[in-house]
Every structure is written in C-alpha cells, then in structure tokens.
Amino acid sequence: MSTGTIVLLVILAVLAAALVALYFYGKKLQKKQEEQNAAVEASKQPVTMLIIDKKRLPIKQAGLPDAVYESTPRYLRRSKLPIVKAKVGPKVMNLVADEKIFDQIPVKQQVRAMVSGIYIVEVKGAHGQVLKAEPKKKGWLGRTMDKIREKGGAAPVKRK
C-alpha cells in the first residue's frame, strides 16, 4: 500500500469514529431534553398576567435572579433570551418565554399563560381567544419587492 491510501484510510476511520461519537452524544442530549420537558409539563401552572414589554436580551441584562446566570453554562452566557416583563398580581416580574411562542405574546394586553417557575410555556388570550403571531417587519428588500409586485413586475428585458 502506498502512503496516500494509508492516510486516506486513517482519515476515514477518524471520521467514522467521530460520527459514531456524535450519534451517541446526540441520543444522550435528546434523552436529557425529554426529561426536562417532562419536568416542565409536570410543574406548569395557569397564571393571568399583564404583558408590559418583551425583548431579546443577554442573560446578564435580563434582570433574572443571579442563580439563573450562575447555573447557565459559560458558552451560553452571551446568548440572548426571549424575556417578557409582566405584571403578575401586584408584582412586576421578568420571565423567560419559550422561543416558539415569543412572537405570539401581545404587548400591553392581559393574557392567560402556563408558567413553570420563570419559564412561560404557553399563552392564550385573557378570555380564551386565540392569539396570532405579530407580522414580522419587512426589510428594505421586502418592501421594494412588494412595490414592484404592485406595479405589475419589472419590464421585460429585450434580447437581440
């Protein structure tokens, strides 16, 4: 065997080992996430709250308890969380919303939410109404494309 084929076989063996390791690591993380979801589902409670504001903020600036910041892994401390500032009873609290429902949460309205600790899992309107996601703001390109579509499209290009 030449050295080129030996190098190629070693690289393939290392890649195969890496794929197997990632597969088992992924299985372990998936099992851990399922356990966490089960714990959240078991401890969620219905709460009526008035949403004051919602933003995506780094954990340090979110106004969450220090224990939350300290228990967060170092590589995630700079990431931004969907934070909701809400009045629950007489207290104003900062809560963390689920990524899936963050866009559905209306600002300056009263809602009925399922909360597990400081984590908002589910949101409904105050009187059982279904909430719709707020439309995302369009950027410059999106607005320009809408204007072009309104005018009937761009002029055809003439080719010789």
NUBA-741347 format. One record per atom (N, C-alpha, C, O): residue in one letter; y, x, z; atom name. Coordinates in steps of 0.05 Angstrom, whole numbers, padded with zeros to 5 digits. Example, Ala and Ser with C-alpha at 12.3 -4.5 7.8 and 13.67 -1.06 7.14 Angstrom:
2
REC   code       yy       xx       zz   site
REC      a   -00114    00264    00156      N
REC      a   -00090    00246    00156     CA
REC      a   -00066    00264    00156      C
REC      a   -00066    00285    00169      O
REC      s   -00045    00257    00142      N
REC      s   -00021    00273    00143     CA
REC      s    00001    00258    00157      C
REC      s    00023    00268    00161      O
***
This chain:
160
REC   code       yy       xx       zz   site
REC      m   -00024    00017    00000      N
REC      m    00000    00000    00000     CA
REC      m    00025    00018    00000      C
REC      m    00026    00039    00012      O
REC      s    00044    00008   -00014      N
REC      s    00069    00023   -00015     CA
REC      s    00086    00015    00010      C
REC      s    00081   -00005    00023      O
REC      t    00107    00030    00015      N
REC      t    00124    00025    00038     CA
REC      t    00140   -00001    00034      C
REC      t    00146   -00014    00054      O
REC      g    00146   -00008    00009      N
REC      g    00161   -00033    00004     CA
REC      g    00145   -00057    00013      C
REC      g    00156   -00076    00024      O
REC      t    00119   -00058    00007      N
REC      t    00103   -00081    00014     CA
REC      t    00099   -00082    00044      C
REC      t    00098   -00104    00056      O
REC      i    00097   -00059    00057      N
REC      i    00093   -00058    00086     CA
REC      i    00118   -00069    00100      C
REC      i    00117   -00085    00118      O
REC      v    00142   -00061    00090      N
REC      v    00167   -00071    00101     CA
REC      v    00169   -00101    00097      C
REC      v    00177   -00115    00115      O
REC      l    00162   -00110    00073      N
REC      l    00163   -00139    00068     CA
REC      l    00145   -00155    00086      C
REC      l    00152   -00176    00096      O
REC      l    00120   -00145    00091      N
REC      l    00101   -00158    00109     CA
REC      l    00112   -00159    00137      C
REC      l    00108   -00179    00151      O
REC      v    00124   -00137    00146      N
REC      v    00135   -00136    00174     CA
REC      v    00157   -00157    00176      C
REC      v    00159   -00171    00196      O
REC      i    00175   -00158    00156      N
REC      i    00197   -00177    00157     CA
REC      i    00187   -00206    00157      C
REC      i    00197   -00222    00173      O
REC      l    00166   -00212    00141      N
REC      l    00155   -00238    00141     CA
REC      l    00142   -00245    00168      C
REC      l    00144   -00268    00177      O
REC      a    00129   -00226    00180      N
REC      a    00116   -00231    00206     CA
REC      a    00137   -00237    00227      C
REC      a    00134   -00255    00244      O
REC      v    00159   -00222    00227      N
REC      v    00181   -00226    00246     CA
REC      v    00193   -00254    00242      C
REC      v    00198   -00268    00261      O
REC      l    00198   -00262    00217      N
REC      l    00209   -00288    00211     CA
REC      l    00190   -00310    00220      C
REC      l    00199   -00330    00231      O
REC      a    00164   -00307    00215      N
REC      a    00145   -00327    00224     CA
REC      a    00145   -00330    00254      C
REC      a    00143   -00352    00265      O
REC      a    00146   -00307    00269      N
REC      a    00146   -00308    00298     CA
REC      a    00172   -00321    00308      C
REC      a    00171   -00336    00327      O
REC      a    00194   -00316    00295      N
REC      a    00220   -00328    00303     CA
REC      a    00218   -00359    00298      C
REC      a    00228   -00374    00315      O
REC      l    00207   -00368    00276      N
REC      l    00205   -00396    00271     CA
REC      l    00187   -00410    00292      C
REC      l    00193   -00432    00301      O
REC      v    00165   -00398    00299      N
REC      v    00147   -00409    00319     CA
REC      v    00161   -00411    00346      C
REC      v    00159   -00431    00360      O
REC      a    00176   -00389    00353      N
REC      a    00191   -00389    00379     CA
REC      a    00212   -00411    00379      C
REC      a    00215   -00425    00399      O
REC      l    00227   -00415    00357      N
REC      l    00247   -00436    00355     CA
REC      l    00234   -00463    00357      C
REC      l    00246   -00481    00369      O
REC      y    00211   -00467    00345      N
REC      y    00198   -00493    00346     CA
REC      y    00191   -00500    00375      C
REC      y    00197   -00523    00384      O
REC      f    00179   -00482    00391      N
REC      f    00172   -00488    00418     CA
REC      f    00197   -00491    00436      C
REC      f    00197   -00507    00454      O
REC      y    00218   -00475    00431      N
REC      y    00242   -00477    00446     CA
REC      y    00256   -00504    00441      C
REC      y    00266   -00517    00459      O
REC      g    00255   -00513    00416      N
REC      g    00266   -00539    00409     CA
REC      g    00251   -00562    00422      C
REC      g    00263   -00581    00432      O
REC      k    00225   -00560    00423      N
REC      k    00209   -00580    00437     CA
REC      k    00216   -00582    00467      C
REC      k    00218   -00603    00478      O
REC      k    00220   -00558    00479      N
REC      k    00227   -00557    00507     CA
REC      k    00254   -00570    00512      C
REC      k    00258   -00585    00531      O
REC      l    00274   -00564    00495      N
REC      l    00301   -00576    00498     CA
REC      l    00300   -00606    00493      C
REC      l    00315   -00621    00507      O
REC      q    00284   -00615    00474      N
REC      q    00282   -00643    00469     CA
REC      q    00271   -00658    00493      C
REC      q    00280   -00680    00500      O
REC      k    00250   -00647    00505      N
REC      k    00238   -00659    00529     CA
REC      k    00259   -00661    00552      C
REC      k    00260   -00681    00566      O
REC      k    00274   -00639    00555      N
REC      k    00295   -00638    00576     CA
REC      k    00316   -00660    00571      C
REC      k    00325   -00673    00590      O
REC      q    00324   -00663    00546      N
REC      q    00345   -00683    00539     CA
REC      q    00334   -00711    00544      C
REC      q    00349   -00729    00553      O
REC      e    00309   -00716    00538      N
REC      e    00297   -00743    00543     CA
REC      e    00297   -00749    00573      C
REC      e    00302   -00772    00580      O
REC      e    00291   -00729    00589      N
REC      e    00292   -00733    00618     CA
REC      e    00320   -00740    00628      C
REC      e    00324   -00757    00645      O
REC      q    00340   -00726    00617      N
REC      q    00368   -00731    00625     CA
REC      q    00376   -00759    00616      C
REC      q    00390   -00773    00631      O
REC      n    00369   -00767    00592      N
REC      n    00376   -00794    00582     CA
REC      n    00363   -00815    00600      C
REC      n    00375   -00836    00605      O
REC      a    00338   -00810    00609      N
REC      a    00325   -00830    00626     CA
REC      a    00339   -00832    00653      C
REC      a    00342   -00854    00664      O
REC      a    00349   -00809    00663      N
REC      a    00363   -00809    00689     CA
REC      a    00390   -00824    00686      C
REC      a    00398   -00839    00704      O
REC      v    00404   -00820    00663      N
REC      v    00429   -00834    00658     CA
REC      v    00424   -00864    00656      C
REC      v    00439   -00880    00668      O
REC      e    00404   -00872    00641      N
REC      e    00398   -00900    00638     CA
REC      e    00391   -00913    00664      C
REC      e    00398   -00936    00669      O
REC      a    00377   -00898    00682      N
REC      a    00369   -00910    00708     CA
REC      a    00393   -00914    00726      C
REC      a    00393   -00932    00743      O
REC      s    00414   -00897    00724      N
REC      s    00436   -00898    00743     CA
REC      s    00461   -00910    00732      C
REC      s    00482   -00909    00745      O
REC      k    00461   -00922    00709      N
REC      k    00486   -00934    00698     CA
REC      k    00492   -00960    00711      C
REC      k    00475   -00976    00718      O
REC      q    00519   -00965    00715      N
REC      q    00528   -00989    00728     CA
REC      q    00551   -01001    00712      C
REC      q    00566   -00987    00699      O
REC      p    00553   -01028    00711      N
REC      p    00576   -01040    00697     CA
REC      p    00602   -01038    00713      C
REC      p    00602   -01042    00737      O
REC      v    00623   -01031    00699      N
REC      v    00649   -01027    00712     CA
REC      v    00670   -01039    00693      C
REC      v    00669   -01035    00669      O
REC      t    00690   -01053    00705      N
REC      t    00713   -01062    00690     CA
REC      t    00735   -01042    00693      C
REC      t    00742   -01035    00716      O
REC      m    00747   -01033    00671      N
REC      m    00768   -01013    00673     CA
REC      m    00789   -01018    00652      C
REC      m    00785   -01030    00632      O
REC      l    00813   -01008    00659      N
REC      l    00836   -01008    00640     CA
REC      l    00839   -00980    00629      C
REC      l    00844   -00961    00644      O
REC      i    00835   -00977    00603      N
REC      i    00837   -00951    00590     CA
REC      i    00867   -00944    00587      C
REC      i    00882   -00959    00575      O
REC      i    00875   -00922    00598      N
REC      i    00902   -00913    00597     CA
REC      i    00906   -00894    00573      C
REC      i    00925   -00897    00557      O
REC      d    00888   -00875    00570      N
REC      d    00891   -00855    00548     CA
REC      d    00864   -00843    00542      C
REC      d    00845   -00844    00559      O
REC      k    00861   -00832    00518      N
REC      k    00837   -00818    00511     CA
REC      k    00844   -00794    00494      C
REC      k    00861   -00796    00476      O
REC      k    00831   -00772    00499      N
REC      k    00837   -00747    00485     CA
REC      k    00812   -00729    00485      C
REC      k    00793   -00734    00500      O
REC      r    00812   -00709    00468      N
REC      r    00792   -00688    00468     CA
REC      r    00805   -00664    00481      C
REC      r    00823   -00653    00470      O
REC      l    00794   -00656    00505      N
REC      l    00806   -00635    00520     CA
REC      l    00785   -00614    00528      C
REC      l    00762   -00622    00532      O
REC      p    00793   -00589    00532      N
REC      p    00775   -00570    00544     CA
REC      p    00769   -00578    00573      C
REC      p    00784   -00592    00585      O
REC      i    00746   -00570    00582      N
REC      i    00737   -00578    00609     CA
REC      i    00757   -00570    00631      C
REC      i    00761   -00586    00649      O
REC      k    00769   -00547    00628      N
REC      k    00788   -00537    00648     CA
REC      k    00812   -00555    00650      C
REC      k    00823   -00559    00672      O
REC      q    00822   -00566    00627      N
REC      q    00846   -00582    00627     CA
REC      q    00841   -00612    00631      C
REC      q    00859   -00628    00632      O
REC      a    00816   -00620    00632      N
REC      a    00809   -00648    00632     CA
REC      a    00814   -00662    00659      C
REC      a    00813   -00687    00660      O
REC      g    00818   -00647    00680      N
REC      g    00822   -00660    00706     CA
REC      g    00797   -00669    00719      C
REC      g    00797   -00687    00736      O
REC      l    00774   -00658    00711      N
REC      l    00749   -00665    00723     CA
REC      l    00745   -00649    00748      C
REC      l    00758   -00629    00752      O
REC      p    00726   -00657    00766      N
REC      p    00721   -00642    00790     CA
REC      p    00712   -00613    00784      C
REC      p    00701   -00608    00763      O
REC      d    00718   -00595    00803      N
REC      d    00711   -00567    00799     CA
REC      d    00681   -00562    00796      C
REC      d    00672   -00544    00782      O
REC      a    00665   -00579    00809      N
REC      a    00636   -00577    00807     CA
REC      a    00626   -00580    00778      C
REC      a    00607   -00567    00770      O
REC      v    00640   -00597    00763      N
REC      v    00632   -00601    00735     CA
REC      v    00637   -00576    00719      C
REC      v    00620   -00568    00703      O
REC      y    00660   -00563    00723      N
REC      y    00667   -00539    00709     CA
REC      y    00648   -00516    00716      C
REC      y    00639   -00501    00699      O
REC      e    00642   -00514    00742      N
REC      e    00624   -00492    00751     CA
REC      e    00595   -00496    00742      C
REC      e    00581   -00477    00738      O
REC      s    00586   -00521    00739      N
REC      s    00559   -00526    00730     CA
REC      s    00555   -00524    00700      C
REC      s    00533   -00525    00690      O
REC      t    00578   -00523    00686      N
REC      t    00576   -00520    00656     CA
REC      t    00569   -00492    00649      C
REC      t    00580   -00473    00660      O
REC      p    00550   -00488    00630      N
REC      p    00544   -00461    00621     CA
REC      p    00568   -00447    00609      C
REC      p    00586   -00460    00598      O
REC      r    00569   -00421    00612      N
REC      r    00592   -00405    00604     CA
REC      r    00599   -00409    00574      C
REC      r    00623   -00410    00567      O
REC      y    00579   -00411    00557      N
REC      y    00584   -00413    00528     CA
REC      y    00595   -00440    00520      C
REC      y    00605   -00443    00498      O
REC      l    00595   -00460    00538      N
REC      l    00606   -00487    00532     CA
REC      l    00632   -00492    00546      C
REC      l    00644   -00514    00543      O
REC      r    00642   -00473    00562      N
REC      r    00667   -00478    00577     CA
REC      r    00691   -00481    00560      C
REC      r    00711   -00494    00569      O
REC      r    00692   -00470    00536      N
REC      r    00715   -00473    00519     CA
REC      r    00713   -00497    00501      C
REC      r    00733   -00504    00487      O
REC      s    00690   -00510    00500      N
REC      s    00687   -00533    00482     CA
REC      s    00704   -00557    00492      C
REC      s    00709   -00559    00516      O
REC      k    00711   -00574    00474      N
REC      k    00727   -00598    00481     CA
REC      k    00709   -00622    00485      C
REC      k    00690   -00626    00471      O
REC      l    00716   -00637    00506      N
REC      l    00701   -00661    00513     CA
REC      l    00718   -00686    00507      C
REC      l    00742   -00685    00509      O
REC      p    00705   -00709    00500      N
REC      p    00720   -00734    00497     CA
REC      p    00726   -00745    00525      C
REC      p    00709   -00756    00538      O
REC      i    00751   -00742    00533      N
REC      i    00760   -00751    00560     CA
REC      i    00775   -00777    00559      C
REC      i    00792   -00780    00541      O
REC      v    00769   -00795    00577      N
REC      v    00782   -00821    00578     CA
REC      v    00795   -00823    00606      C
REC      v    00782   -00820    00626      O
REC      k    00821   -00829    00606      N
REC      k    00835   -00833    00630     CA
REC      k    00836   -00864    00634      C
REC      k    00848   -00878    00618      O
REC      a    00825   -00873    00656      N
REC      a    00822   -00902    00660     CA
REC      a    00828   -00909    00689      C
REC      a    00825   -00893    00707      O
REC      k    00838   -00934    00693      N
REC      k    00843   -00944    00719     CA
REC      k    00819   -00962    00726      C
REC      k    00814   -00983    00715      O
REC      v    00804   -00952    00746      N
REC      v    00781   -00967    00756     CA
REC      v    00788   -00977    00783      C
REC      v    00789   -00962    00803      O
REC      g    00792   -01003    00786      N
REC      g    00801   -01014    00811     CA
REC      g    00829   -01003    00816      C
REC      g    00846   -01003    00799      O
REC      p    00834   -00993    00841      N
REC      p    00861   -00982    00846     CA
REC      p    00864   -00952    00839      C
REC      p    00886   -00941    00840      O
REC      k    00841   -00939    00831      N
REC      k    00842   -00910    00826     CA
REC      k    00844   -00905    00796      C
REC      k    00833   -00919    00779      O
REC      v    00859   -00884    00789      N
REC      v    00861   -00873    00762     CA
REC      v    00841   -00850    00761      C
REC      v    00844   -00831    00776      O
REC      m    00823   -00851    00742      N
REC      m    00802   -00830    00741     CA
REC      m    00800   -00819    00712      C
REC      m    00807   -00832    00693      O
REC      n    00791   -00794    00711      N
REC      n    00785   -00782    00685     CA
REC      n    00754   -00783    00682      C
REC      n    00740   -00773    00699      O
REC      l    00745   -00795    00660      N
REC      l    00717   -00798    00655     CA
REC      l    00710   -00785    00629      C
REC      l    00727   -00782    00611      O
REC      v    00685   -00777    00626      N
REC      v    00675   -00765    00601     CA
REC      v    00661   -00787    00585      C
REC      v    00643   -00801    00596      O
REC      a    00669   -00791    00560      N
REC      a    00656   -00812    00544     CA
REC      a    00634   -00800    00526      C
REC      a    00634   -00776    00520      O
REC      d    00615   -00816    00519      N
REC      d    00595   -00808    00500     CA
REC      d    00607   -00804    00473      C
REC      d    00625   -00820    00465      O
REC      e    00599   -00784    00458      N
REC      e    00611   -00778    00432     CA
REC      e    00608   -00802    00413      C
REC      e    00626   -00807    00397      O
REC      k    00586   -00816    00415      N
REC      k    00581   -00839    00397     CA
REC      k    00600   -00862    00400      C
REC      k    00607   -00876    00381      O
REC      i    00610   -00866    00425      N
REC      i    00627   -00889    00430     CA
REC      i    00656   -00882    00433      C
REC      i    00672   -00900    00437      O
REC      f    00663   -00857    00432      N
REC      f    00691   -00848    00437     CA
REC      f    00710   -00862    00418      C
REC      f    00732   -00870    00427      O
REC      d    00704   -00864    00393      N
REC      d    00722   -00876    00373     CA
REC      d    00724   -00907    00378      C
REC      d    00745   -00918    00369      O
REC      q    00705   -00919    00390      N
REC      q    00706   -00948    00394     CA
REC      q    00723   -00956    00419      C
REC      q    00731   -00979    00421      O
REC      i    00729   -00937    00436      N
REC      i    00744   -00944    00461     CA
REC      i    00773   -00950    00454      C
REC      i    00787   -00933    00443      O
REC      p    00782   -00974    00460      N
REC      p    00810   -00981    00454     CA
REC      p    00829   -00970    00476      C
REC      p    00821   -00970    00500      O
REC      v    00853   -00962    00469      N
REC      v    00872   -00952    00488     CA
REC      v    00890   -00975    00497      C
REC      v    00897   -00993    00481      O
REC      k    00897   -00975    00522      N
REC      k    00914   -00995    00535     CA
REC      k    00902   -01023    00534      C
REC      k    00917   -01043    00529      O
REC      q    00876   -01024    00538      N
REC      q    00862   -01050    00539     CA
REC      q    00842   -01049    00562      C
REC      q    00833   -01028    00570      O
REC      q    00835   -01072    00571      N
REC      q    00815   -01074    00592     CA
REC      q    00788   -01077    00579      C
REC      q    00784   -01093    00560      O
REC      v    00768   -01061    00588      N
REC      v    00741   -01062    00576     CA
REC      v    00720   -01064    00599      C
REC      v    00726   -01058    00622      O
REC      r    00697   -01071    00591      N
REC      r    00674   -01072    00608     CA
REC      r    00657   -01049    00599      C
REC      r    00647   -01048    00576      O
REC      a    00652   -01029    00616      N
REC      a    00637   -01005    00609     CA
REC      a    00613   -01001    00627      C
REC      a    00613   -01009    00651      O
REC      m    00593   -00988    00616      N
REC      m    00570   -00979    00632     CA
REC      m    00574   -00950    00638      C
REC      m    00576   -00933    00620      O
REC      v    00576   -00944    00664      N
REC      v    00583   -00917    00673     CA
REC      v    00561   -00906    00690      C
REC      v    00550   -00919    00707      O
REC      s    00555   -00880    00685      N
REC      s    00535   -00866    00701     CA
REC      s    00549   -00841    00713      C
REC      s    00552   -00821    00699      O
REC      g    00558   -00843    00738      N
REC      g    00574   -00822    00750     CA
REC      g    00602   -00821    00738      C
REC      g    00617   -00840    00741      O
REC      i    00608   -00799    00724      N
REC      i    00634   -00797    00710     CA
REC      i    00630   -00799    00680      C
REC      i    00647   -00790    00664      O
REC      y    00607   -00809    00671      N
REC      y    00599   -00809    00643     CA
REC      y    00599   -00838    00633      C
REC      y    00584   -00855    00643      O
REC      i    00615   -00844    00613      N
REC      i    00616   -00871    00601     CA
REC      i    00594   -00872    00579      C
REC      i    00595   -00857    00560      O
REC      v    00575   -00891    00583      N
REC      v    00552   -00893    00565     CA
REC      v    00556   -00914    00543      C
REC      v    00548   -00911    00520      O
REC      e    00569   -00936    00551      N
REC      e    00571   -00959    00534     CA
REC      e    00597   -00974    00539      C
REC      e    00606   -00975    00562      O
REC      v    00609   -00986    00519      N
REC      v    00635   -01000    00522     CA
REC      v    00633   -01027    00508      C
REC      v    00624   -01028    00485      O
REC      k    00643   -01048    00521      N
REC      k    00646   -01074    00509     CA
REC      k    00674   -01084    00515      C
REC      k    00687   -01074    00533      O
REC      g    00682   -01104    00501      N
REC      g    00708   -01116    00507     CA
REC      g    00708   -01130    00534      C
REC      g    00686   -01135    00545      O
REC      a    00731   -01135    00545      N
REC      a    00733   -01147    00572     CA
REC      a    00719   -01174    00574      C
REC      a    00708   -01181    00595      O
REC      h    00720   -01190    00552      N
REC      h    00708   -01216    00553     CA
REC      h    00684   -01218    00534      C
REC      h    00678   -01239    00523      O
REC      g    00669   -01196    00532      N
REC      g    00645   -01196    00516     CA
REC      g    00649   -01192    00486      C
REC      g    00630   -01193    00471      O
REC      q    00674   -01188    00478      N
REC      q    00679   -01184    00449     CA
REC      q    00668   -01157    00440      C
REC      q    00667   -01138    00456      O
REC      v    00660   -01155    00415      N
REC      v    00650   -01131    00404     CA
REC      v    00674   -01114    00395      C
REC      v    00692   -01123    00381      O
REC      l    00673   -01088    00402      N
REC      l    00695   -01070    00395     CA
REC      l    00689   -01057    00369      C
REC      l    00666   -01049    00364      O
REC      k    00709   -01053    00352      N
REC      k    00706   -01040    00327     CA
REC      k    00718   -01012    00329      C
REC      k    00738   -01008    00344      O
REC      a    00707   -00993    00314      N
REC      a    00718   -00966    00314     CA
REC      a    00746   -00966    00301      C
REC      a    00750   -00980    00281      O
REC      e    00764   -00950    00313      N
REC      e    00790   -00947    00301     CA
REC      e    00788   -00932    00274      C
REC      e    00773   -00913    00273      O
REC      p    00802   -00941    00254      N
REC      p    00801   -00926    00229     CA
REC      p    00813   -00898    00232      C
REC      p    00834   -00895    00245      O
REC      k    00800   -00879    00220      N
REC      k    00810   -00851    00222     CA
REC      k    00834   -00848    00205      C
REC      k    00836   -00860    00184      O
REC      k    00853   -00831    00214      N
REC      k    00876   -00826    00198     CA
REC      k    00868   -00810    00174      C
REC      k    00851   -00791    00175      O
REC      k    00880   -00817    00151      N
REC      k    00874   -00802    00127     CA
REC      k    00893   -00779    00124      C
REC      k    00916   -00780    00132      O
REC      g    00883   -00757    00114      N
REC      g    00899   -00734    00109     CA
REC      g    00915   -00737    00084      C
REC      g    00914   -00758    00071      O
REC      w    00929   -00716    00076      N
REC      w    00946   -00716    00053     CA
REC      w    00929   -00722    00028      C
REC      w    00938   -00738    00011      O
REC      l    00907   -00709    00025      N
REC      l    00890   -00712    00001     CA
REC      l    00879   -00741   -00001      C
REC      l    00879   -00752   -00023      O
REC      g    00871   -00753    00021      N
REC      g    00861   -00780    00021     CA
REC      g    00882   -00800    00013      C
REC      g    00877   -00818   -00003      O
REC      r    00907   -00797    00024      N
REC      r    00929   -00815    00016     CA
REC      r    00936   -00811   -00013      C
REC      r    00941   -00831   -00027      O
REC      t    00936   -00787   -00023      N
REC      t    00942   -00782   -00051     CA
REC      t    00921   -00795   -00069      C
REC      t    00928   -00806   -00090      O
REC      m    00896   -00792   -00062      N
REC      m    00875   -00804   -00078     CA
REC      m    00877   -00835   -00078      C
REC      m    00872   -00847   -00098      O
REC      d    00885   -00847   -00056      N
REC      d    00888   -00876   -00055     CA
REC      d    00911   -00884   -00073      C
REC      d    00909   -00905   -00087      O
REC      k    00933   -00869   -00074      N
REC      k    00955   -00876   -00092     CA
REC      k    00947   -00874   -00121      C
REC      k    00954   -00891   -00137      O
REC      i    00931   -00854   -00127      N
REC      i    00921   -00851   -00155     CA
REC      i    00903   -00874   -00162      C
REC      i    00905   -00885   -00185      O
REC      r    00886   -00882   -00144      N
REC      r    00868   -00905   -00149     CA
REC      r    00883   -00931   -00153      C
REC      r    00876   -00947   -00170      O
REC      e    00905   -00935   -00138      N
REC      e    00922   -00959   -00141     CA
REC      e    00935   -00960   -00168      C
REC      e    00938   -00982   -00179      O
REC      k    00943   -00938   -00179      N
REC      k    00956   -00937   -00205     CA
REC      k    00937   -00939   -00228      C
REC      k    00945   -00941   -00251      O
REC      g    00912   -00939   -00222      N
REC      g    00892   -00942   -00244     CA
REC      g    00880   -00916   -00253      C
REC      g    00869   -00914   -00275      O
REC      g    00882   -00895   -00237      N
REC      g    00870   -00870   -00243     CA
REC      g    00888   -00852   -00259      C
REC      g    00910   -00860   -00268      O
REC      a    00879   -00828   -00263      N
REC      a    00895   -00808   -00277     CA
REC      a    00892   -00812   -00307      C
REC      a    00872   -00824   -00316      O
REC      a    00911   -00803   -00323      N
REC      a    00910   -00805   -00352     CA
REC      a    00887   -00788   -00362      C
REC      a    00881   -00767   -00352      O
REC      p    00873   -00798   -00383      N
REC      p    00850   -00783   -00394     CA
REC      p    00860   -00757   -00407      C
REC      p    00882   -00756   -00418      O
REC      v    00843   -00737   -00405      N
REC      v    00850   -00711   -00417     CA
REC      v    00842   -00711   -00446      C
REC      v    00819   -00718   -00453      O
REC      k    00861   -00703   -00464      N
REC      k    00855   -00703   -00493     CA
REC      k    00843   -00676   -00500      C
REC      k    00854   -00655   -00493      O
REC      r    00821   -00676   -00514      N
REC      r    00808   -00651   -00523     CA
REC      r    00809   -00649   -00553      C
REC      r    00807   -00670   -00567      O
REC      k    00812   -00626   -00563      N
REC      k    00813   -00621   -00592     CA
REC      k    00786   -00613   -00603      C
REC      k    00783   -00609   -00627      O
***
